[in-house]
């Protein structure tokens, strides 16, 4: 297992960026056993949550063990509290970076598959939203989406009043991240609109795995998106279990989610 920190200049972000990578290349050789012929690995692009960093998944979960067990390369970029959406005014195309540029760059750098079927995107909280948003916006790149405790705050942010504050962020924050909030609904930052857009194309909608704790403060918006997917007759997996918005829940459910993804 190789664990690396990679710095490179991102054209989408217009600056140098950092991501962590888990590459399960090395395998134990046993006497008398022929060396396995290694096929290109599957890849998972795993996004952190609000206030987190590209080190979170390695620090707080069993992701290294899962990468090795399932022989899946895992790439962890930094979300920088920007919900993995594009900021055209600033020239920081966060969505283009994680949904397209990073995929192409890692395929050139590491022995991973270039097939959509072998390429997944996932995340927790803010990263769960980012996985849904970019997994759908760049549906030609990803076959599966893992969304844990997704911060689907677009439901609350669209058309929010100037005095809006949900205890975590306020109107000014949402305005900086998503732009004109009166135009958020129906945009490429609206997970419902993105489903409809992909349905109108010939691109297959990625399979979606959603999980949320029954004591999570984001349970209501996860229910709302679940109900929307049902109404649109989208095939997806939705699971709930005891748990809050915490690493205990995410560590448990990333195991289940990756098992689902590689089946």
N, C-alpha and C positions, 0 to 999 in steps of 0.2 A: 504494500500500500504506500503510494507516494502522496504526501500532503504538501501542497505548494501554495505560495502566495505569488500572484502574478500582477505585475504592473505593465500597462501598455497605454499608448495614446489612442483614445477613442475619438473617432471623427464625429460620432453622434453627440458626444458630450463636450467636444472641443477642448479636451484636456486629458491628462493622464488619470487613469482610473485603476482601482485595485479590486481583485477578486481572489477568493480562495478556491482551491480545487482539490478534490480527492480522486486519485487515479489508481484503481486496483490492478496494477499491471503484474506485480510479482506474485508468483505462486510457489508453494513449497514443492520441491522435487523429491520424489521418493525413489529409492534404489529399485531398479527393474521396471520402472514405469516410464513409458515414453512420454515425452513432453507434449502437452495438449497443443493442438493447432488453435491459436487464438483468433477469434473473429473480432471485428470492430465492436467496441463496447457501446451499450446504450448510454444515454446522457440525460441527466436531470439538472435543470437550472432552478435553484432553490433560493427563494427570496426571503429576506428578513422582515421583521415587523417594525412598527413605528418606534422610534428612539433606539432601535437596534443597529447592528453593524454586520459586516460580512463574516464576522467571527462567531456569531451567535449559535448557529446550527452545530458547529463543531464543539462549542463550549458547553452547551446545555442539552444535547440529545445524543442518541446512539447512531448518528448518521454515518460516522466512520465505519462502524460495525456493519451497518446496512449496505454501504457502498461495497465493502469487501465481500459480504455474503452473497449479494446478488450480482456482483461484477458490473456495477453501474457507476460511471463517472459522474461526480457531483460538482457543479460549479455554483459558487455563492458570491454574487456581486453585492454591492452596497446600495440600499434603497434611499438613504440620506433624507428620510422623512418627506419624500416627494411623491409617494404613491405610484412610482414607476410609470408616470405619464409624461408627455412631452411639454417642455416649456419653450415655446418658439421665441418668445420675446427675449429670454435669457440665452437662448441657443443651447439649452441642455435638453437633449432629446432622450430622456430616461427610458421611455418605452421602446424607441427604436434601438437603443443600446441593448437592453436585456432581451427584447423579443426577436432581434434580427442580427445586429452586429456581433454580439457576443457569441451567438450560435455559429456564425460563419467563422469567426476568429478561432474559437476552440476546435472546430472541425479541422482547421489547418494546422493547429499546434499539437493536437493529441490524437491517439488512435481510436477515435470514436466514429460511430456510424453516421453517415450523412442522410439516412433515411428518416422520413417523418415518423414512421412507425416505431423507431427506436429513440425518439426524442420527446422528453417530457418537460413540463414546467410546473413548479409548485411553490407554495409559500404559506406563511401564517400571518393572520391579522392584516396589516397593510400589504404584506406580501401575498396573502391569499387573494386580496383584491387585484394586486398586480399580476398574479398568475392568471386569473380569469380574464382580466382586461387584455393582456398581451398574448395569452394563449389563444384568444379569439381573434384579436386584431391581426396576429401573425399565424393564423390557423394553418397556413401552408407549411409551417415549420414544426408544429407540435401535434402529436397524436393524443396526448393525455394531459389533463390539468388536475393538479392536486391543490385544493383550497381549504385550509384549516382555519376555523374561527375568522372567516373573511370579514375584513372591515369594509363592508359595502356601503360606505358612508355617502355615496352619491345619492342614495335615497333621501338622506337628510339634508345634504348640501344644496341640491337643486332647488332654486327659488327660495333659499334661506333668507330670513330677514337680517338686517345689518346688526342686530343685537343678538344673533344666534350664538349660543355657546353650549356645547354638549358635555362640558366638564373636562374634555380632553383638548379640544381645539375650538376656535371661534370663527366667526364670519371672515375675518381678515386672513386667517390661515387658509381656509377653504378657497377664498378668492385668489390667493397667491398660487395655490396648487392647481386649481381647476379652471381658473380664468373667470369669465363672465358666467356667474351661476345661473342666470336666466337662460343660458344656452347650453347648459350641461346635459339636460334631458335630450336624448336623441343624438348626442355627439358620440365620437369614438372613445369617450371616457365613460359612457353609460353601458354597463354590462348587458342590459336588456336590448338596447339598440344594436350592440355588436352581435348578439345571437341572430337577430333578424337579418343583419347584413350578411353574415356567413351563410344563412339559409338561402339567400338570394344568389349566391355564387355556386360554382361547381366544386368548391372545396369542402371536404368532409369536416363536420364539426368535431373538434377533439372530444374524447370521452372525458367526463367531468366527475371527480370525486370530491364531495363536500362533507366536512365533519365540523361539528360545533358542540361545545359543552352545554349541558342543560342549565347551568348556572352562569353562563357567559352573558355579559351585557350586550353582546352583538347577536344574540340568538334571534331577535325579532327581524333584523334585516336578512339574516340567513334564511329564515322561514319565508320571507317575502320573495327572495330569489328562487328558492326551492319551488314555491307555488307558481312563479312565473315559468320556470322550466317545465313544470308539469303541464301548464296551460298551453305551452308551445309544443308539447309532445316531443320534448328532447329526452333522449336516453341519458340518464345520469345516475350516480350513486350518491345517496344522502344518508348520513349516519349521525346519530347523537349518542351521547353517553354522559355519565356524571362528570362534571368538571367545570372549572372556571376558565378565565382567560389567562392560562398559565402554561409554563413549560412542562409541568407534569402531564397535562392533557396533550400537548403537542408532541412530546416524546413518545407517548403511547400511540398516538394516531398516525405519526409518520411511519411507524412500523407497519400498521395496517394499510396505509395508503400506498407505500412502495410495494408491498405484497400484491395489492390490487393492480398496480401499474405494470408489473412484470409478468403477471399471469397470462 
